[in-house]
Amino acid sequence: MEERSGIVTMKGNPVTLLGREIKAGDPAPDVELTATDLSSVKLSAYRGKVCVISSVPSLDTPVCDMETRRFNTEAAALGEDVAMLTVSMDLPFAQSRWCGAAGVDRVVTLSDHRTAEFGLAYGVLIKGIRLLARAVFVVDREGVVRYVETVGEIADEPDYAAAVAAVRKLV
């Protein structure tokens, strides 16, 4: 398994990411995740839409909370041709509870807790702590990654404007 260092820090301390780096132009790996109703969902279910995949460590942290709320707001403005997904290692029950409490209704939360398949396939699984690094992937209607941002410090928010601009080029 590929290990990558020097890309991401957590509270200023370097972490090692597991998995291959995904770049713009790569086919989006079609992984299976768990929905809040415990059903299995493959990312290919979103083909035909432009898909924003936001990878976060945990919805129960302030930055992940802010990020997912912001993408929920952005989703409303981008319309029905865009699927906005947030993937974390949180249990589906926790994701459902968080969405209800936060009023998030446009972002689909998906859990990678069972197998870490997403984390490994997208190169964002943090070695040793089994959380996902903060990253944003924009995937076109055909399943090709068109934009990638791996946030250098986990406590920092992503570049929302750049992600939304990448989406707008595709819709």
Secondary structure, DSSP 4 states (H G I P E B T S, - for coil): --EEEEEEEETTEEEEEESPPP-TTSBPP--EEE-TTS-EEEGGGGTTSEEEEEE-S-TTSHHHHHHHHHHHHHHHHH-TTEEEEEEESS-HHHHHHHHHHHT--SEEEEE-TTT-HHHHHTT-EETTT--BPPEEEEE-TTSBEEEEEE-SBTTSPP-HHHHHHHHHHH-
